[in-house]
Amino acid sequence: MTLFLTLGLFAQYREVSNKNFSLGSYGRAGIGYGLGTEAEFPQSLNLNGMGSIGGRFEENDYMQLGTAMHFKPTNASKDTTKINVQALFAFYTTKGQLIGNVSDKSIGGITSVIPELFAEAKNIMGSDWSVWLGARLFRGDDIHIIDHFYFDDHSGQGVGIKHKNTEFSVIFTGAIDTTSTLPPNFYLNIVNGTPTLGLRNRYLTILEHTLRLSKGYVKLMGEFHRLPAGVAEDATTKYSYPADVGFVVGAKYQNRISSKLPGSFNAVSARYGTGIANGGDGGSSRTFMTYGAPNLETNSFRNAYSFAFTETFVLNFNEKYSLNGYALYTKSRGASDEPNKGSDYLGKQMLFNRKQDISFGARGTWYLTNWLHLLHELDFAWRKDGTQDFAQMTKFTIAPTLVPTAKRDVWERPHFRLVYSVAHYNKFAADNLYSSYLAQSGPKSWGQYIGVKTEWWIW
């Protein structure tokens, strides 16, 4: 009888009546056509290995749905602790459609992920202490017009403790058990053609401190990465490897600029990573995505490094015009002594062991009326892999945009855009099909894209 009563309690229907709940979202959707191609699904005009750096108007459909539950302390009148449990769900596809008449058997399939699931308690009992635990998109500001989180993207699963303006965190970037089949660092090709690191049991410790200024702040950052040693049952196998480490130091300065239309600012950052912490490729800046080929004599990334410099600004000149600009430079080296390509740990894949990314551009917003904005953007991008020549792209986009909320602000959403982009490639980029668009069209000096797009966010 006791067993049946217990089962009955578990089987009870729970009616959801919680009102301490929030819902947020980011997303984009639309249709487009790559002029000069016969491809059913048009691809980006940007250079290979640079993701959305160089402009993001051709980005494919994407959806984030964020949920949060808010808890109150028992004595809410005296205890000001803010307690939240947050989950974020993301949906995308590497090719083909994400929405509409699709299924999980559509071309490329539909990927669903949970990049955030964490609990957080802020200002515990009115103090300067806060704590979080779980998985989160643990990162600061981005350069929105190129979808680039440029300085402190530590996204992963872990724990963090914060006191005033100082935060200490430990992040586990992956827990894929690959010791029986692959060595610690292996590479997978993703949608933008960039070899991307698979991770095993790596952890990061991160220390960040923010100095508040009268019109901005300075953020100082240090990271320590460690990959534990792996030992196979047979000590002679190539899957045995020593532990490996990496370090990162960086600083970011952001300053508010006085303007007739509020919201102007300037931000500059510099970062150096070494060893297995030399990552930052494919449009991402994550230092734990180790770049380049290993040193096969030491089975380590001891001599690897990466420099990353960025500049971004928003200038709201007046109620008629705003300008959002950026510049970035990244130089990376793997651990191999090869100037061009080196082998992976299995000797099966040749990886570029040197690279440079250079890009700068700006998006202007001309407020024709409260509800009609004319977006126009000019981007320049250079990519050098190994000892190859620089691939170069120049792109111009014009996008008349309906803003139904009728607010003159570069951050106002939703947008309904008519987009036309035209890109010019240098001879090396054209001859070597150095963009996803060129892979569809064949060697060309010019590429064109036309589409109708919407973008929204609400948090």
Helices and strands as residue ranges (DSSP letters): H 2-11, E 21-35, E 62-71, E 82-92, E 111-122, G 124-126, E 129-136, G 144-146, E 156-163, E 166-172, E 186-189, E 195-198, E 203-213, E 216-227, E 244-256, E 265-275, E 305-316, E 321-333, E 341-343, E 350-352, E 354-367, E 372-385, E 391-402, E 415-425, H 427-431, H 436-441, E 446-458
